[in-house]
Amino acid sequence: MSAIQKRRKELRTELSLIEKQIYDLESTYLEDSRDFGNIFQGWGQYLSQDKTRPKKGVQNEERLFSLSSV
């Protein structure tokens, strides 16, 4: 039984690290692509004549992958 509990703890730790990595990579993608558009927002900003810069920072509503884990 203790081997199962140890393995479960290892898997939870590994899952936590993977979720952190997904969160960080998603943040980088959303921040880097904010000026010209991305797969989540579309590319309307890139195609428009309006060159105002969108607000910086990533909102939780924009996160599709990092908040999808149960």
C-alpha positions in Angstrom: 0.0 0.0 0.0 2.8 2.5 0.8 4.3 1.9 -2.7 1.0 3.0 -4.2 0.8 6.1 -2.0 4.4 7.0 -2.9 3.7 6.6 -6.6 0.6 8.7 -6.3 2.6 11.5 -4.6 5.2 11.3 -7.3 2.5 11.6 -10.0 0.9 14.6 -8.3 4.2 16.3 -8.1 4.9 15.6 -11.8 1.4 16.8 -12.7 2.0 20.0 -10.8 5.3 20.7 -12.6 3.6 20.0 -16.0 0.7 22.4 -15.2 3.2 25.1 -14.2 5.1 24.6 -17.5 1.9 24.8 -19.5 0.9 28.0 -17.6 4.3 29.6 -18.2 4.4 28.7 -21.9 0.9 29.8 -22.5 1.6 33.1 -20.8 4.7 33.6 -23.0 2.7 32.9 -26.1 -0.2 35.2 -25.2 2.1 38.0 -24.2 4.3 37.7 -27.3 1.4 37.5 -29.7 -0.7 40.2 -28.2 0.3 42.9 -30.7 -0.6 41.0 -33.8 -3.1 38.4 -32.7 -3.0 34.7 -31.9 -5.0 31.5 -32.2 -7.3 32.5 -29.3 -8.1 36.1 -30.3 -7.7 35.9 -34.0 -5.6 38.1 -36.2 -7.9 41.1 -36.5 -5.4 43.4 -34.7 -2.7 42.4 -37.3 -5.0 43.1 -40.2 -6.6 46.3 -38.9 -5.3 49.8 -39.6 -5.7 50.7 -35.9 -2.2 50.4 -34.4 -3.2 51.0 -30.8 -1.6 48.5 -28.6 -3.8 46.2 -26.6 -3.5 46.1 -22.8 -0.6 44.1 -21.4 -1.1 41.1 -19.1 -2.9 37.9 -19.6 -6.4 37.5 -18.2 -7.6 34.1 -16.9 -10.4 34.2 -19.5 -7.8 34.0 -22.2 -6.3 30.8 -20.8 -7.5 27.8 -22.7 -4.9 25.2 -21.7 -3.5 26.0 -18.3 -6.8 26.2 -16.6 -8.2 23.1 -18.2 -6.7 20.5 -15.8 -9.0 19.0 -13.2 
